[in-house]
């Protein structure tokens, strides 16, 4: 997956390799972040960050235990 470096992305596609998912993602620049929040995208296939509004869309099967 091509991870963003700034919080300017409104929709990000994620896969099982990104789980457990949290926002901001590890590749985002420190100056452009907010407190880390874990986001469950496996239940509904889509979830929104409560801080920045970025929408994460999950594709594919979840890893065992997620």
VENVEN-V513393 format. One line per field, one symbol per residue. phi: phi as a letter, one per 40 degrees, with the letter a starting at -180 (. if undefined). psi: psi as a letter, one per 20 degrees, with the letter a starting at -180 (. if undefined). burial: # if it has 9 or more other ideal C-beta (glycine too) atoms within 8 Angstrom, else .. A space follows every 50 residues. Layout:
BEGIN
phi = ???
psi = ???
burial = ???
END
This chain:
BEGIN
phi = .cccbbcbccbbcbbdcccccabccdcccdcbbbdcbcbcbccbgaabcc cbgccbbcbgcccdgb
psi = qoqqiqliphpppqahiiqppqpqqhiqqhikrrqppppoihgiiqqppi gijpppppprqqqpi.
burial = ..##..#....#.###..#.#####..#........#.#.#....##.#. ...#####...#....
END
